[in-house]
Amino acid sequence: MTTAAPKDIDEYIAGFPQDIQNILEQVRATVKAAAPEAEEAIKYVMPTFVYKGNLVHFAAFKNHIGFYATPAGNEAFEKELSGYKSGKGSLQFPIDKPMPLDLISRMVKFRVQQNLERAGKKKK
């Protein structure tokens, strides 16, 4: 990948070999389907979906796809995520295994709900 930040998710994905592009497109399509109102962006040099604030980020690395649903997003799915390497707000899905698209979809929907609740509290 080039050192310059990509201008959009298409450019980000295009910077990877075809097999990784396919995985990134699967993740992207899953997030889009789970949060159709969300807008695509590049933040922290990563594909990001934004809906009433940041929803999720994802990124490709040598051996995994990083998925970032914030700490609360990970905590809510702690049991299901126990088989994956994780940090405070990060997850690593190995690229040599099928992406857990159903789990990603549920995590995105959870984050949409969180952002809607937070946005509702700000209005009051």
SULNOR-V364951 format. One record per helix or strand of 3 or more residues. SS is the DSSP state (h for helix, s for strand). FROM is the first residue (numbers start at 1). TO is the last residue. If there is no record, write none. Layout:
ss=SS from=FROM to=TO
ss=SS from=FROM to=TO
This chain:
ss=h from=9 to=14
ss=h from=18 to=34
ss=s from=39 to=43
ss=s from=46 to=50
ss=s from=54 to=60
ss=s from=64 to=68
ss=h from=70 to=75
ss=h from=78 to=81
ss=s from=91 to=94
ss=h from=101 to=123
